[in-house]
Amino acid sequence: MNTRFGRRRNNRQQQQQRRSSFVLDRHYFVIQITLVLVTIFCILAWFWIHIATGLRRGDSVDDWSGGRLSSSSVEVVDEDHHSSFADVTAGPEKDVTTIVQEPYETNLRIDAVVAFLMNLAELPPQQLWDTFGMDDDKNDGSNGKKSYGKDPFSLEELEQGHCPSGLNTAEWLPPRPWNSEELSSMFQSKAEELKTDKEARNEETVLIWYEHISKAGGTTFCGLAKTNLGQSLVPKYFCMPKRLDSDLADGRVGSWTNEELIGYTKRESHLLVANEWDPFSHDKLKLSGRTLDGKKFPLDPQHTSPQLLFVTTLRDPLDRLLSAYLFFGAGESPSDFGVWIRRNIGRLPKYRIGEKGAFRCNIARYNVIVWRYSGGNLEHPVSGPSSQQQETQFPLPMTDGEIWRDPFESAIRALSQQDLILPMDIMSKEEGQEAMRRLLGWGKVAIKEGRGKGDRESGHIVTTGKIQNSNAREYLNEEEYRFLWDANWLDNILVLWCRAVFLARLHCNDI
């Protein structure tokens, strides 16, 4: 009996165990199926979110490949000094009078800007000339009109104060720096506080980093700063700060480490520093939580002061080069223009960042904006005598793509992180005044203080002598102008691009 009873009990236990095992297996199977379905759902959701994001920006899904424009838009052409190009004006028009900004977390939009401008830079010289409508007979100023050629930046409408309905933000218009509005508000608040209380200090200082490209409106901008902020909040010597324990009036702030700049703001209440002679240090972007690729950089909680608003002024590259010659090479004849450029370029190997020797030679560089904003990485090989060189008074340009492509891209990315890029000819006009009022809170345009001379009421001043007519097209003959325009092709692209970005942000909503 006991044996039979024990067997029955064992059988019941085994049946219960089998049923429990079956239930557990079924539950495990359900859990596995659920996890697979959830994974598939997440993948599909991620995919459709990215498609929707691209379409919201006005992009076609086919236009993108890894964040860059697809190779299908590029056409190979015969080599000259540039190798390939894309039809930068092709594509359907898109109405973007009001443009919705995407969260500033990726670099896809800046990648697209780089691709667009690189395509322009790789055009053969004649095609680039035609793209911008540079022929004399089309740009003689008759009837107050100007040819814009293919107008890749929609400048014709932007110059008239309109937001173009065909503006393609995915191609050439970068997003604003992610914290520009916040830093602008902090700067204006701090400026008002220091104007009323000279002793007011705190650790959350925001100041203007002004990148002063020689003969591009820097003295005028410094004069406006002194008028609007007051002399006590601006370094005395052309807005350039003194280095600690140095007797030099210009401390060459462009060569300072971030730690040096932090120490300076703890000693001084200045709200602006200007860098004229050295390249733009990409490391300064970190102080404002920015990077070259557009991603956020985590701020060090121990060093939150200062944060920087990045401002510069740009000028037509040939007019700037001529102005530098007329100013620094004063007294030399027009035939010496090429000699002056050649002499300065020959001194480039002696230049060292932050040092006094040969520091002015960079003003005669070709594509000085690219050199400046690439962090000084654009080489300019000094070429020896050749039959080609003897055909012109000017040094031959650097055209090797292995040399210029990377610095050009770095310059585009650095310029995309600037809070305000003022075209020099617009700076003192209504548009320039409005842009400075929005970002900096400046409402005064008449320059009443400072060392310069010139038209103070309109904001145009010079450091010595009279205002020069630095119109390179009038000063040079046709062949000379064309040679220098081709030699400075990278800066020509950047100046027109930055002008379009400035006007688009001024005239279009929500960008």
Contacts in CASP RR format, 6 or more apart in sequence:
PFRMAT RR
TARGET T0000
AUTHOR 0000-0000-0000
METHOD contacts of the structure
MODEL  1
MNTRFGRRRNNRQQQQQRRSSFVLDRHYFVIQITLVLVTIFCILAWFWIH
IATGLRRGDSVDDWSGGRLSSSSVEVVDEDHHSSFADVTAGPEKDVTTIV
QEPYETNLRIDAVVAFLMNLAELPPQQLWDTFGMDDDKNDGSNGKKSYGK
DPFSLEELEQGHCPSGLNTAEWLPPRPWNSEELSSMFQSKAEELKTDKEA
RNEETVLIWYEHISKAGGTTFCGLAKTNLGQSLVPKYFCMPKRLDSDLAD
GRVGSWTNEELIGYTKRESHLLVANEWDPFSHDKLKLSGRTLDGKKFPLD
PQHTSPQLLFVTTLRDPLDRLLSAYLFFGAGESPSDFGVWIRRNIGRLPK
YRIGEKGAFRCNIARYNVIVWRYSGGNLEHPVSGPSSQQQETQFPLPMTD
GEIWRDPFESAIRALSQQDLILPMDIMSKEEGQEAMRRLLGWGKVAIKEG
RGKGDRESGHIVTTGKIQNSNAREYLNEEEYRFLWDANWLDNILVLWCRA
VFLARLHCNDI
51 61 0 8 1.000
53 102 0 8 1.000
54 61 0 8 1.000
54 64 0 8 1.000
54 170 0 8 1.000
55 61 0 8 1.000
56 100 0 8 1.000
56 102 0 8 1.000
57 100 0 8 1.000
57 102 0 8 1.000
57 109 0 8 1.000
57 169 0 8 1.000
57 170 0 8 1.000
58 94 0 8 1.000
58 96 0 8 1.000
58 168 0 8 1.000
58 169 0 8 1.000
58 170 0 8 1.000
59 170 0 8 1.000
62 70 0 8 1.000
62 72 0 8 1.000
63 69 0 8 1.000
63 70 0 8 1.000
63 73 0 8 1.000
63 170 0 8 1.000
64 70 0 8 1.000
64 108 0 8 1.000
64 112 0 8 1.000
65 71 0 8 1.000
66 108 0 8 1.000
66 111 0 8 1.000
67 108 0 8 1.000
67 111 0 8 1.000
67 112 0 8 1.000
68 111 0 8 1.000
68 112 0 8 1.000
68 114 0 8 1.000
68 115 0 8 1.000
69 86 0 8 1.000
69 112 0 8 1.000
69 115 0 8 1.000
69 116 0 8 1.000
69 119 0 8 1.000
69 171 0 8 1.000
73 86 0 8 1.000
73 87 0 8 1.000
73 90 0 8 1.000
73 119 0 8 1.000
74 84 0 8 1.000
74 85 0 8 1.000
74 86 0 8 1.000
74 119 0 8 1.000
75 84 0 8 1.000
75 85 0 8 1.000
75 86 0 8 1.000
75 87 0 8 1.000
76 83 0 8 1.000
76 84 0 8 1.000
77 83 0 8 1.000
77 84 0 8 1.000
77 85 0 8 1.000
77 124 0 8 1.000
77 127 0 8 1.000
78 124 0 8 1.000
80 124 0 8 1.000
80 125 0 8 1.000
80 126 0 8 1.000
81 124 0 8 1.000
81 125 0 8 1.000
81 397 0 8 1.000
81 399 0 8 1.000
81 486 0 8 1.000
82 121 0 8 1.000
82 122 0 8 1.000
82 123 0 8 1.000
82 124 0 8 1.000
82 125 0 8 1.000
82 128 0 8 1.000
82 399 0 8 1.000
82 489 0 8 1.000
83 122 0 8 1.000
83 401 0 8 1.000
84 119 0 8 1.000
84 122 0 8 1.000
85 119 0 8 1.000
85 120 0 8 1.000
85 122 0 8 1.000
85 123 0 8 1.000
85 124 0 8 1.000
85 127 0 8 1.000
86 116 0 8 1.000
86 119 0 8 1.000
88 116 0 8 1.000
88 119 0 8 1.000
88 120 0 8 1.000
88 131 0 8 1.000
88 150 0 8 1.000
88 152 0 8 1.000
88 171 0 8 1.000
89 150 0 8 1.000
89 151 0 8 1.000
89 152 0 8 1.000
91 168 0 8 1.000
93 165 0 8 1.000
93 166 0 8 1.000
94 165 0 8 1.000
94 166 0 8 1.000
94 167 0 8 1.000
94 168 0 8 1.000
95 165 0 8 1.000
95 166 0 8 1.000
96 163 0 8 1.000
96 165 0 8 1.000
96 166 0 8 1.000
96 167 0 8 1.000
96 168 0 8 1.000
96 169 0 8 1.000
96 508 0 8 1.000
97 163 0 8 1.000
97 165 0 8 1.000
97 508 0 8 1.000
97 509 0 8 1.000
98 508 0 8 1.000
98 509 0 8 1.000
98 510 0 8 1.000
99 167 0 8 1.000
99 169 0 8 1.000
99 173 0 8 1.000
99 508 0 8 1.000
99 509 0 8 1.000
99 510 0 8 1.000
99 511 0 8 1.000
100 510 0 8 1.000
101 175 0 8 1.000
101 176 0 8 1.000
101 510 0 8 1.000
101 511 0 8 1.000
102 109 0 8 1.000
102 175 0 8 1.000
104 175 0 8 1.000
104 177 0 8 1.000
104 178 0 8 1.000
104 294 0 8 1.000
104 296 0 8 1.000
105 295 0 8 1.000
105 296 0 8 1.000
106 294 0 8 1.000
106 295 0 8 1.000
107 293 0 8 1.000
107 294 0 8 1.000
107 295 0 8 1.000
109 169 0 8 1.000
109 170 0 8 1.000
109 174 0 8 1.000
109 175 0 8 1.000
110 174 0 8 1.000
110 175 0 8 1.000
110 293 0 8 1.000
110 294 0 8 1.000
110 412 0 8 1.000
110 413 0 8 1.000
110 416 0 8 1.000
112 170 0 8 1.000
112 171 0 8 1.000
113 171 0 8 1.000
113 172 0 8 1.000
113 173 0 8 1.000
113 174 0 8 1.000
113 412 0 8 1.000
113 416 0 8 1.000
114 409 0 8 1.000
114 412 0 8 1.000
114 413 0 8 1.000
116 171 0 8 1.000
116 172 0 8 1.000
117 172 0 8 1.000
117 408 0 8 1.000
117 412 0 8 1.000
117 493 0 8 1.000
117 494 0 8 1.000
117 497 0 8 1.000
118 405 0 8 1.000
118 408 0 8 1.000
118 409 0 8 1.000
120 128 0 8 1.000
120 131 0 8 1.000
120 152 0 8 1.000
120 493 0 8 1.000
121 404 0 8 1.000
121 408 0 8 1.000
121 489 0 8 1.000
121 490 0 8 1.000
121 493 0 8 1.000
123 131 0 8 1.000
125 486 0 8 1.000
125 489 0 8 1.000
128 489 0 8 1.000
128 492 0 8 1.000
128 493 0 8 1.000
129 135 0 8 1.000
129 482 0 8 1.000
129 485 0 8 1.000
129 486 0 8 1.000
130 149 0 8 1.000
130 150 0 8 1.000
131 149 0 8 1.000
131 150 0 8 1.000
131 152 0 8 1.000
132 148 0 8 1.000
132 149 0 8 1.000
132 150 0 8 1.000
132 492 0 8 1.000
132 496 0 8 1.000
133 139 0 8 1.000
133 147 0 8 1.000
133 148 0 8 1.000
133 149 0 8 1.000
133 150 0 8 1.000
134 485 0 8 1.000
135 147 0 8 1.000
136 473 0 8 1.000
136 478 0 8 1.000
138 146 0 8 1.000
138 147 0 8 1.000
138 149 0 8 1.000
139 146 0 8 1.000
139 147 0 8 1.000
139 473 0 8 1.000
148 155 0 8 1.000
148 156 0 8 1.000
152 172 0 8 1.000
153 172 0 8 1.000
153 496 0 8 1.000
153 497 0 8 1.000
153 499 0 8 1.000
153 500 0 8 1.000
154 164 0 8 1.000
154 166 0 8 1.000
154 167 0 8 1.000
154 500 0 8 1.000
154 504 0 8 1.000
155 496 0 8 1.000
155 499 0 8 1.000
155 500 0 8 1.000
155 503 0 8 1.000
157 163 0 8 1.000
157 164 0 8 1.000
158 164 0 8 1.000
158 500 0 8 1.000
158 503 0 8 1.000
158 504 0 8 1.000
158 507 0 8 1.000
159 503 0 8 1.000
161 503 0 8 1.000
161 506 0 8 1.000
161 507 0 8 1.000
162 507 0 8 1.000
163 504 0 8 1.000
163 507 0 8 1.000
163 508 0 8 1.000
163 509 0 8 1.000
167 173 0 8 1.000
167 504 0 8 1.000
167 508 0 8 1.000
169 511 0 8 1.000
172 497 0 8 1.000
172 500 0 8 1.000
172 501 0 8 1.000
173 500 0 8 1.000
173 501 0 8 1.000
173 504 0 8 1.000
173 511 0 8 1.000
174 416 0 8 1.000
174 501 0 8 1.000
176 419 0 8 1.000
176 505 0 8 1.000
176 511 0 8 1.000
177 288 0 8 1.000
177 290 0 8 1.000
177 310 0 8 1.000
177 416 0 8 1.000
177 417 0 8 1.000
177 418 0 8 1.000
177 419 0 8 1.000
178 290 0 8 1.000
178 294 0 8 1.000
178 296 0 8 1.000
179 288 0 8 1.000
179 289 0 8 1.000
179 290 0 8 1.000
180 309 0 8 1.000
180 419 0 8 1.000
180 439 0 8 1.000
183 206 0 8 1.000
183 288 0 8 1.000
183 307 0 8 1.000
183 308 0 8 1.000
183 309 0 8 1.000
183 419 0 8 1.000
184 309 0 8 1.000
184 419 0 8 1.000
184 438 0 8 1.000
184 439 0 8 1.000
184 440 0 8 1.000
186 204 0 8 1.000
186 206 0 8 1.000
186 307 0 8 1.000
187 206 0 8 1.000
187 207 0 8 1.000
187 208 0 8 1.000
187 271 0 8 1.000
187 309 0 8 1.000
187 440 0 8 1.000
188 440 0 8 1.000
188 441 0 8 1.000
190 202 0 8 1.000
190 204 0 8 1.000
190 205 0 8 1.000
190 206 0 8 1.000
190 271 0 8 1.000
191 229 0 8 1.000
191 233 0 8 1.000
191 271 0 8 1.000
191 441 0 8 1.000
193 200 0 8 1.000
194 200 0 8 1.000
194 233 0 8 1.000
194 269 0 8 1.000
194 271 0 8 1.000
195 229 0 8 1.000
195 230 0 8 1.000
195 233 0 8 1.000
198 232 0 8 1.000
198 269 0 8 1.000
200 269 0 8 1.000
201 269 0 8 1.000
203 304 0 8 1.000
203 305 0 8 1.000
204 304 0 8 1.000
204 305 0 8 1.000
204 307 0 8 1.000
205 265 0 8 1.000
205 271 0 8 1.000
205 305 0 8 1.000
205 306 0 8 1.000
205 307 0 8 1.000
206 271 0 8 1.000
206 306 0 8 1.000
206 307 0 8 1.000
206 308 0 8 1.000
206 309 0 8 1.000
207 265 0 8 1.000
207 270 0 8 1.000
207 271 0 8 1.000
207 272 0 8 1.000
207 273 0 8 1.000
207 306 0 8 1.000
207 308 0 8 1.000
207 309 0 8 1.000
208 225 0 8 1.000
208 271 0 8 1.000
208 272 0 8 1.000
208 273 0 8 1.000
208 308 0 8 1.000
208 309 0 8 1.000
208 311 0 8 1.000
208 440 0 8 1.000
209 273 0 8 1.000
209 275 0 8 1.000
209 284 0 8 1.000
209 308 0 8 1.000
209 309 0 8 1.000
209 310 0 8 1.000
209 311 0 8 1.000
210 218 0 8 1.000
210 221 0 8 1.000
210 222 0 8 1.000
210 225 0 8 1.000
210 239 0 8 1.000
210 272 0 8 1.000
210 273 0 8 1.000
210 274 0 8 1.000
210 275 0 8 1.000
210 311 0 8 1.000
210 312 0 8 1.000
211 274 0 8 1.000
211 275 0 8 1.000
211 280 0 8 1.000
211 310 0 8 1.000
211 311 0 8 1.000
211 312 0 8 1.000
211 372 0 8 1.000
211 373 0 8 1.000
211 418 0 8 1.000
212 218 0 8 1.000
212 221 0 8 1.000
212 222 0 8 1.000
212 238 0 8 1.000
212 239 0 8 1.000
212 240 0 8 1.000
212 274 0 8 1.000
212 275 0 8 1.000
212 276 0 8 1.000
212 312 0 8 1.000
213 276 0 8 1.000
213 312 0 8 1.000
213 313 0 8 1.000
213 314 0 8 1.000
213 315 0 8 1.000
213 320 0 8 1.000
213 368 0 8 1.000
213 369 0 8 1.000
213 372 0 8 1.000
214 276 0 8 1.000
214 277 0 8 1.000
214 320 0 8 1.000
214 324 0 8 1.000
214 360 0 8 1.000
214 363 0 8 1.000
215 315 0 8 1.000
215 320 0 8 1.000
215 323 0 8 1.000
215 324 0 8 1.000
215 327 0 8 1.000
215 363 0 8 1.000
215 470 0 8 1.000
216 313 0 8 1.000
216 314 0 8 1.000
216 315 0 8 1.000
216 320 0 8 1.000
216 424 0 8 1.000
217 313 0 8 1.000
217 315 0 8 1.000
217 424 0 8 1.000
217 427 0 8 1.000
218 274 0 8 1.000
218 276 0 8 1.000
218 313 0 8 1.000
219 238 0 8 1.000
219 452 0 8 1.000
219 461 0 8 1.000
219 462 0 8 1.000
219 463 0 8 1.000
220 313 0 8 1.000
220 424 0 8 1.000
220 427 0 8 1.000
220 428 0 8 1.000
220 447 0 8 1.000
220 459 0 8 1.000
220 460 0 8 1.000
220 461 0 8 1.000
221 239 0 8 1.000
221 311 0 8 1.000
221 313 0 8 1.000
221 422 0 8 1.000
221 427 0 8 1.000
222 234 0 8 1.000
222 238 0 8 1.000
222 239 0 8 1.000
222 274 0 8 1.000
223 239 0 8 1.000
223 447 0 8 1.000
223 449 0 8 1.000
223 450 0 8 1.000
223 459 0 8 1.000
223 461 0 8 1.000
224 436 0 8 1.000
224 442 0 8 1.000
224 444 0 8 1.000
224 445 0 8 1.000
224 447 0 8 1.000
224 459 0 8 1.000
225 234 0 8 1.000
225 239 0 8 1.000
225 272 0 8 1.000
225 442 0 8 1.000
226 234 0 8 1.000
226 239 0 8 1.000
226 447 0 8 1.000
226 449 0 8 1.000
226 450 0 8 1.000
227 444 0 8 1.000
227 446 0 8 1.000
227 447 0 8 1.000
227 448 0 8 1.000
227 449 0 8 1.000
228 440 0 8 1.000
228 441 0 8 1.000
228 442 0 8 1.000
228 443 0 8 1.000
228 444 0 8 1.000
229 271 0 8 1.000
229 272 0 8 1.000
230 449 0 8 1.000
231 449 0 8 1.000
232 269 0 8 1.000
233 269 0 8 1.000
233 270 0 8 1.000
233 271 0 8 1.000
233 272 0 8 1.000
234 270 0 8 1.000
234 271 0 8 1.000
234 272 0 8 1.000
235 241 0 8 1.000
235 242 0 8 1.000
235 268 0 8 1.000
235 270 0 8 1.000
235 272 0 8 1.000
235 273 0 8 1.000
235 274 0 8 1.000
236 249 0 8 1.000
237 249 0 8 1.000
237 250 0 8 1.000
238 250 0 8 1.000
238 274 0 8 1.000
238 276 0 8 1.000
238 451 0 8 1.000
238 463 0 8 1.000
239 272 0 8 1.000
239 273 0 8 1.000
239 274 0 8 1.000
240 249 0 8 1.000
240 250 0 8 1.000
240 251 0 8 1.000
240 252 0 8 1.000
240 253 0 8 1.000
240 273 0 8 1.000
240 274 0 8 1.000
240 275 0 8 1.000
240 276 0 8 1.000
241 251 0 8 1.000
241 253 0 8 1.000
241 264 0 8 1.000
241 268 0 8 1.000
241 270 0 8 1.000
241 273 0 8 1.000
242 248 0 8 1.000
242 249 0 8 1.000
242 250 0 8 1.000
242 251 0 8 1.000
243 251 0 8 1.000
243 252 0 8 1.000
243 253 0 8 1.000
243 256 0 8 1.000
243 260 0 8 1.000
244 260 0 8 1.000
244 264 0 8 1.000
244 267 0 8 1.000
248 356 0 8 1.000
250 276 0 8 1.000
250 277 0 8 1.000
252 275 0 8 1.000
252 277 0 8 1.000
252 278 0 8 1.000
252 354 0 8 1.000
252 359 0 8 1.000
253 261 0 8 1.000
253 273 0 8 1.000
253 274 0 8 1.000
253 275 0 8 1.000
254 275 0 8 1.000
254 277 0 8 1.000
254 278 0 8 1.000
254 279 0 8 1.000
254 280 0 8 1.000
254 281 0 8 1.000
254 353 0 8 1.000
254 354 0 8 1.000
255 278 0 8 1.000
255 281 0 8 1.000
255 353 0 8 1.000
255 354 0 8 1.000
256 264 0 8 1.000
257 283 0 8 1.000
258 283 0 8 1.000
258 284 0 8 1.000
258 286 0 8 1.000
258 287 0 8 1.000
258 303 0 8 1.000
259 303 0 8 1.000
261 273 0 8 1.000
261 284 0 8 1.000
261 287 0 8 1.000
261 306 0 8 1.000
262 287 0 8 1.000
262 303 0 8 1.000
262 305 0 8 1.000
262 306 0 8 1.000
264 270 0 8 1.000
264 273 0 8 1.000
265 305 0 8 1.000
265 306 0 8 1.000
266 305 0 8 1.000
277 354 0 8 1.000
277 359 0 8 1.000
277 360 0 8 1.000
277 362 0 8 1.000
278 353 0 8 1.000
278 354 0 8 1.000
278 359 0 8 1.000
279 353 0 8 1.000
279 371 0 8 1.000
279 372 0 8 1.000
279 373 0 8 1.000
279 374 0 8 1.000
279 375 0 8 1.000
279 376 0 8 1.000
279 377 0 8 1.000
280 372 0 8 1.000
280 373 0 8 1.000
280 375 0 8 1.000
280 414 0 8 1.000
281 375 0 8 1.000
282 292 0 8 1.000
282 375 0 8 1.000
282 410 0 8 1.000
282 414 0 8 1.000
284 308 0 8 1.000
284 310 0 8 1.000
285 291 0 8 1.000
285 292 0 8 1.000
285 297 0 8 1.000
285 310 0 8 1.000
285 414 0 8 1.000
285 417 0 8 1.000
286 297 0 8 1.000
287 306 0 8 1.000
287 307 0 8 1.000
287 308 0 8 1.000
288 307 0 8 1.000
288 308 0 8 1.000
288 309 0 8 1.000
288 310 0 8 1.000
289 296 0 8 1.000
289 297 0 8 1.000
289 298 0 8 1.000
289 299 0 8 1.000
289 307 0 8 1.000
290 296 0 8 1.000
290 297 0 8 1.000
290 417 0 8 1.000
291 297 0 8 1.000
291 417 0 8 1.000
292 410 0 8 1.000
292 413 0 8 1.000
292 414 0 8 1.000
292 417 0 8 1.000
293 413 0 8 1.000
294 413 0 8 1.000
294 416 0 8 1.000
294 417 0 8 1.000
299 307 0 8 1.000
309 419 0 8 1.000
309 420 0 8 1.000
309 439 0 8 1.000
309 440 0 8 1.000
310 417 0 8 1.000
310 418 0 8 1.000
310 419 0 8 1.000
310 420 0 8 1.000
311 418 0 8 1.000
311 419 0 8 1.000
311 420 0 8 1.000
311 421 0 8 1.000
311 422 0 8 1.000
311 439 0 8 1.000
311 440 0 8 1.000
312 418 0 8 1.000
312 420 0 8 1.000
312 421 0 8 1.000
312 422 0 8 1.000
313 421 0 8 1.000
313 422 0 8 1.000
313 423 0 8 1.000
313 424 0 8 1.000
313 427 0 8 1.000
314 369 0 8 1.000
314 421 0 8 1.000
314 422 0 8 1.000
314 423 0 8 1.000
314 424 0 8 1.000
314 494 0 8 1.000
314 495 0 8 1.000
314 498 0 8 1.000
314 499 0 8 1.000
315 323 0 8 1.000
315 423 0 8 1.000
315 424 0 8 1.000
315 425 0 8 1.000
315 495 0 8 1.000
316 472 0 8 1.000
316 495 0 8 1.000
317 367 0 8 1.000
317 368 0 8 1.000
317 369 0 8 1.000
317 488 0 8 1.000
317 491 0 8 1.000
317 492 0 8 1.000
317 495 0 8 1.000
318 472 0 8 1.000
318 473 0 8 1.000
318 476 0 8 1.000
318 481 0 8 1.000
318 484 0 8 1.000
318 485 0 8 1.000
318 488 0 8 1.000
319 470 0 8 1.000
319 471 0 8 1.000
319 472 0 8 1.000
320 368 0 8 1.000
320 470 0 8 1.000
321 341 0 8 1.000
321 364 0 8 1.000
321 368 0 8 1.000
321 472 0 8 1.000
321 484 0 8 1.000
321 488 0 8 1.000
322 337 0 8 1.000
322 470 0 8 1.000
322 471 0 8 1.000
322 472 0 8 1.000
322 475 0 8 1.000
322 476 0 8 1.000
323 468 0 8 1.000
323 470 0 8 1.000
324 363 0 8 1.000
324 364 0 8 1.000
325 332 0 8 1.000
325 337 0 8 1.000
325 340 0 8 1.000
325 341 0 8 1.000
325 364 0 8 1.000
326 468 0 8 1.000
326 470 0 8 1.000
327 468 0 8 1.000
328 340 0 8 1.000
328 360 0 8 1.000
328 363 0 8 1.000
329 340 0 8 1.000
332 339 0 8 1.000
332 340 0 8 1.000
334 475 0 8 1.000
335 393 0 8 1.000
337 393 0 8 1.000
337 394 0 8 1.000
337 476 0 8 1.000
338 393 0 8 1.000
338 394 0 8 1.000
338 395 0 8 1.000
339 393 0 8 1.000
340 364 0 8 1.000
341 364 0 8 1.000
341 394 0 8 1.000
341 395 0 8 1.000
342 394 0 8 1.000
342 395 0 8 1.000
343 364 0 8 1.000
344 360 0 8 1.000
344 361 0 8 1.000
344 362 0 8 1.000
344 363 0 8 1.000
344 364 0 8 1.000
344 365 0 8 1.000
345 361 0 8 1.000
345 364 0 8 1.000
345 365 0 8 1.000
345 380 0 8 1.000
345 382 0 8 1.000
345 395 0 8 1.000
346 361 0 8 1.000
346 382 0 8 1.000
347 358 0 8 1.000
347 361 0 8 1.000
348 358 0 8 1.000
348 361 0 8 1.000
348 362 0 8 1.000
348 365 0 8 1.000
348 380 0 8 1.000
348 382 0 8 1.000
349 382 0 8 1.000
350 357 0 8 1.000
350 358 0 8 1.000
350 361 0 8 1.000
351 357 0 8 1.000
351 358 0 8 1.000
351 359 0 8 1.000
351 361 0 8 1.000
351 362 0 8 1.000
352 358 0 8 1.000
362 368 0 8 1.000
362 371 0 8 1.000
365 371 0 8 1.000
365 378 0 8 1.000
365 380 0 8 1.000
366 380 0 8 1.000
366 395 0 8 1.000
366 397 0 8 1.000
366 398 0 8 1.000
366 484 0 8 1.000
366 487 0 8 1.000
366 488 0 8 1.000
366 491 0 8 1.000
367 378 0 8 1.000
367 398 0 8 1.000
367 404 0 8 1.000
367 487 0 8 1.000
367 488 0 8 1.000
367 489 0 8 1.000
367 490 0 8 1.000
367 491 0 8 1.000
368 491 0 8 1.000
369 411 0 8 1.000
369 490 0 8 1.000
369 491 0 8 1.000
369 494 0 8 1.000
369 495 0 8 1.000
370 378 0 8 1.000
370 404 0 8 1.000
370 407 0 8 1.000
370 408 0 8 1.000
370 411 0 8 1.000
370 490 0 8 1.000
370 491 0 8 1.000
370 494 0 8 1.000
371 377 0 8 1.000
371 378 0 8 1.000
371 380 0 8 1.000
371 407 0 8 1.000
372 411 0 8 1.000
373 410 0 8 1.000
373 411 0 8 1.000
373 414 0 8 1.000
373 415 0 8 1.000
374 406 0 8 1.000
374 407 0 8 1.000
374 408 0 8 1.000
374 410 0 8 1.000
374 411 0 8 1.000
374 414 0 8 1.000
375 407 0 8 1.000
375 410 0 8 1.000
375 414 0 8 1.000
376 407 0 8 1.000
377 406 0 8 1.000
377 407 0 8 1.000
377 410 0 8 1.000
378 398 0 8 1.000
378 403 0 8 1.000
378 404 0 8 1.000
378 407 0 8 1.000
378 408 0 8 1.000
378 411 0 8 1.000
379 398 0 8 1.000
379 403 0 8 1.000
380 398 0 8 1.000
381 398 0 8 1.000
381 403 0 8 1.000
382 395 0 8 1.000
383 389 0 8 1.000
383 395 0 8 1.000
383 396 0 8 1.000
386 396 0 8 1.000
388 396 0 8 1.000
389 395 0 8 1.000
389 396 0 8 1.000
392 479 0 8 1.000
392 480 0 8 1.000
392 483 0 8 1.000
393 480 0 8 1.000
394 480 0 8 1.000
394 483 0 8 1.000
394 484 0 8 1.000
394 487 0 8 1.000
396 487 0 8 1.000
397 486 0 8 1.000
397 487 0 8 1.000
397 488 0 8 1.000
398 404 0 8 1.000
404 490 0 8 1.000
408 490 0 8 1.000
411 490 0 8 1.000
411 494 0 8 1.000
412 494 0 8 1.000
415 421 0 8 1.000
415 494 0 8 1.000
415 498 0 8 1.000
419 439 0 8 1.000
420 435 0 8 1.000
420 436 0 8 1.000
420 439 0 8 1.000
420 440 0 8 1.000
420 502 0 8 1.000
421 498 0 8 1.000
421 501 0 8 1.000
421 502 0 8 1.000
422 432 0 8 1.000
422 435 0 8 1.000
422 436 0 8 1.000
422 502 0 8 1.000
423 495 0 8 1.000
423 498 0 8 1.000
423 499 0 8 1.000
423 502 0 8 1.000
426 432 0 8 1.000
426 499 0 8 1.000
426 502 0 8 1.000
427 459 0 8 1.000
428 445 0 8 1.000
428 458 0 8 1.000
428 459 0 8 1.000
428 460 0 8 1.000
431 503 0 8 1.000
431 506 0 8 1.000
433 442 0 8 1.000
433 443 0 8 1.000
433 445 0 8 1.000
434 506 0 8 1.000
435 502 0 8 1.000
435 505 0 8 1.000
435 506 0 8 1.000
436 442 0 8 1.000
436 443 0 8 1.000
437 443 0 8 1.000
445 458 0 8 1.000
445 459 0 8 1.000
446 456 0 8 1.000
446 457 0 8 1.000
446 459 0 8 1.000
447 456 0 8 1.000
447 459 0 8 1.000
447 461 0 8 1.000
448 456 0 8 1.000
450 461 0 8 1.000
451 463 0 8 1.000
452 461 0 8 1.000
452 462 0 8 1.000
452 463 0 8 1.000
452 464 0 8 1.000
453 461 0 8 1.000
453 462 0 8 1.000
453 463 0 8 1.000
453 464 0 8 1.000
453 465 0 8 1.000
453 466 0 8 1.000
454 460 0 8 1.000
454 461 0 8 1.000
454 462 0 8 1.000
454 466 0 8 1.000
454 467 0 8 1.000
455 461 0 8 1.000
455 467 0 8 1.000
460 467 0 8 1.000
462 468 0 8 1.000
469 475 0 8 1.000
472 481 0 8 1.000
472 484 0 8 1.000
473 481 0 8 1.000
476 484 0 8 1.000
485 492 0 8 1.000
504 511 0 8 1.000
505 511 0 8 1.000
END
